[in-house]
Amino acid sequence: MRRLIPTGDRTRPVEFTQEAQPTPAPDEVLVKVEAFSPNRGETFVLEAPEPGFRPGKDVAGLVVQAAADGSGSPAGTRVVGHPPKGGWAEYVAVPTHSIAVLPDELTMVQAAALPLAGITALRLLRTAGAVAGRRVLLTGASGGVGHYLTELAAAAGAEVTAVTATAERGARLRDLGALTIVRSVDEAEGPFDVVLESTGGNTLATALAKLVPEGLLVWFGQASRTPATVSFFDLLAGPENAVIRHFHYVGAPYGPDLSTLVRLVAGGRLHPEIGCTTDWSRTAEVLVDLRERRIRGNAVLTIGASR
């Protein structure tokens, strides 16, 4: 089968190779991949990949071999999956606890855009707690996670202020339920009950200062790739007793959250924001565009005919 592997070259970060199909473990299904979605964080890992690294965590396709232990879906089932690695290939083995069945109304392209970004958004909101009637500041709102977070938080009753660099992206976030759009954290008018922060650098300290006393800042990324510095004394001037919580979405099983995301999309309550859909022969170019923030929302690569 064909597979994409890292090159370590920033200008062309992946290339094709031929490998044998993976042999699933007893609790894994073998999926014929029809679409996959790379994430911006993966582009950074590709800059210095470990030997033997096989990227790819967000896939949609057809089960062609059921799990030997009897768990999961039978062959012929359309699924979305979140394997730990290896998804940028024609076939991938996926643990049965990390797949969800797709209804006919969801396309493979829509489904592939769900796993990492969607699971992250769901789990972030659970970490934030009840947000109905609360003021929420979201940084880095233009990416896949930001779009899902905006729509989910607004639907839950939050007053969302989204930070995004362009008017076009801001208009889409407003369509998804954001109450206020700003170009930078400095423009955001607090105080906020909750900050969901993914930029790092100076942004974190600025956002933290806009919290109410005993407010919550959930730190889930560092897209600027610049470490954040926080002054203890600055906190005494405003958000006393603020809580800063580090967040990382990882932790199987992912199947229940994938099923929730599929149900919301099928019911018209969640809308994957797909800024680029193209054949996987163009994966290298798409990865560069993702890294340089030239794609709004998710990018999806298709293998063969997919719908």
N, C-alpha and C positions, 0 to 999 in steps of 0.2 A: 504494500500500500504506500501511498505518498504521505509524507509528513513534513511539517515545517519545523526547522531547528534553528537555534540562535547562531549568529555569525560573530557577534561582538562588534560589528561595524555599525556605528550610529546612522550612517546614511542608508544602509540596507541591512536592517537588523535580523532578518530571517532569510532562509533559503530552503528549497525543497530537497528532500532525500527520500530514498526508498527503504522501508523497513517491513519486517513481518508484522502481521496483525497482532495486537495484544492478546494475551491469554487471560481471560477473566478469572478472578478468584471465585470461590463458591458463592459468595454473596454479592457478586457483580454481574451486571448485564453488559453485553457487547452492543454498542450503539453505532450504527452507520450515520456519521455526522452529515447533516445537510446545511447547517449554519452554525457559526460560532461568533462570539463577540469578545474582542480583546479589550482590556481595561488600561487606562493610562498608567496605573501603577506597574503594570507588567512591562511597559516600555522602559522603565528605570531598571528593572531586574535584568532586562536584555542587554544593558550596557556592559555588564560584567557577569555573564552567566556562568554558573558552575558547570563543570564537565558533565555531560550526559543529561543536562536539564532539558525537559520536554514541556514547553509552555502550553497553556490552554485550560481554562477553568469554566467557561460558559458555553454550553453546547445545546443544540436541539437536533433531533434526528429520529431514526427508526430503530427499535430494538430488533436485532437480528439473531441474538442468542440469549435465551432466558438464563437467569441465575441457577446454578446447579443445586443450590439449597432450597429452591422452591419459592424464595422471596421475590418481591418485585413483579414486574410486568412481563407478560408473555411476548414471544417474538411477534412482530407485526404491529406493536404498539408505538404510537407517536409520543415522544417524551421530550422534556427539557431536563437537563442534568447539570450538576456542579461537581465534576470530578476534581481530585486534588491536583491533577496535572494531565498533560498529554492530549488536550482537546483540539489542537490545531492539526488535525489529521483526518484521514478518511474514516477511521474507526477508532473508538476509544472505549475502554472499560470504565464503567461508572458504578460505584456502590449503590445498592438498591435503596439505601436510606437517604440517598441524595438525588432522587429523580421524582418527577411528577408527570402524570399523564396529561396530554394536551387534548382539549376538545377540538372538534373540527373547525370552530370559528377562529381559532388562533393559528396564525401562520408560524412557520419555523423561524422566520426572520424576527417576528415579534417575540417569540419565546426565547430565542438566543440572547436577546437584550435584557432578560430578566434577572439571571442568577446573582452575580456578585453585587451589582448596583442595587437591585431590588431587595435582596436579603439585608444588605447594609442599611438601607433606608428603614425597613421594618424594625430591625433590631435597635437602631438608633432611637426611634420613637419610643420603643419600650423602655430604653434606658432613660429617656427624658421624662417618662411618666405621663400622667394625664396632662394634655396640652389645651384642652377646651378652654377658651377665654383667656389664654395666656399669650404673652407677647414673645415671639420666637425670632431670633436673628440667625440667619443661615448664610454662611460665607461659602465662596466657591460654588455658587448655585447653578452654574452653567453646565456642569457635567451630568452624567447619567444619574449618579446618586442624588445630586441637587434637584433634578426634575422630579424624581420619585418622592423625595422628602417634601418638596413644596406641595405636591398634590395630596399626599397622604396626611400631612400636618394640617393643611387647610381644610380637608374633609373632616378631620377630627375636631375642628373648631378653633384652631390656633390662628392668631393674627401674625402672619408671616411677613417679615422684612427680608428680602433676598438681595444679596450682593452679587452683581454681575457686571462685566466690563462693557457690554454693548447694549444699545437700545433695542436691537432686534431680539436678543435673547431675553431681555427684560420683558418685552411684550409677551413672549411665550410663557414666561413664568407667571405673569399676571393672569393670563388665560387659565393657567393651572391652579390659580387660587391665591397667589401672593398678594397681600394687601398693599405693600410698598416695595418699590424697586429703587436701589441706590447703586451708584457706581463704585463706591468704596466704603469700607467700614467707618471711616471718618464721617461720612455723610449720614450714617444711620442715627436716628433720633431715639435714644433710649428713654428710660431704662427698660431692659428686657428681663423677662423671667428665666428664659433659657437661651443660651447661645450654642449653636451647633457649628463647630469651627474645624475647617479642613485646610487652611492655607498656611498656618505657621508664620514664622518671621515676626514682624512688628504687628501683624494683624491680630494675633492672639491677645497680646497685651491690650491693644486698643479695644477689642471686643469685650474683653474681661472687664474693663473699666465701665462698660455700659450696662452691666448687670445690676439688678436690684440687690439689696442686702440679702444674703443667704441664697442668692441665685445659683444656677447651675450652668457651667460651661462643659460641654462634652467635646473633647478633642479627638477627632477621628481621622486626621490626615495632616500632611505637611507638603501641599502641592508646590509651594514656593521653593521647597528644598532648602530652606533657610531655618536654622534652629530658632525657637522662640525664647525670649528672655522676659521674665516677669519680676517686677519689684514688689517685695512684701509691703513696703511703705506706701506704694501707690494704692494698694487695696484698702488702706485705712481711710482714704479720701472718698470712698464710694461703696463698692460692693463688699462690705464687711462680712466675714464668715462665708464668703463665696466658696463653692465646691468646684474644683477642677477634676474632671474624670477622664481618664484615658479610655478610648474605645477602639477595639478591633473586632470585626464582625465574625471572625472564624469560630468554628465549633459545630461539627456535625452532630446530629443529622440535619440536613438541609431540606429534605423532602417536604416536611410540613410547611415551611415558609414558602417553598416553591409552589406548593398547592394553593396557598393563600394568594400569592401573586397571580397565578393563573386564573383563579376565581375572580379576582378583582378586575383583571383585564377583560375576561370574557363577559363580565357584567357591565362593562363600560365605566368602571369606577377608577381605573388606572390606565394611563396611556403611555406606553413606551415611547421615548423621544429618540428617534433613530436619525442621526444626522448624516449617515453614510451607509449605503448598501452596495456592495460590489462583489465580484468574483474573488475567490481566495488567491488567485494568481497575483493580485495587487496588494496582498497583505503587507509587504514591506513598506510600500508608500503610505498605506493607511496608518501603520504604526508610527511613522514619522509625523504624520499630520496630527495624530492623537497627542503625541509628546509635545508638539508645538502649539497645542490648543487651537487647531484649525477646524475641529469637528465639534459641533454642538450635540450634547447628549451622547448616545451610544453609536458605535460603528459595528456593522454586522457584515461578515464575510460569508458567502454562500459557496457550497460545493455541489456542482451539478445543478439540476433543476430542483428548486425548493420553493415552498409557498408558505 
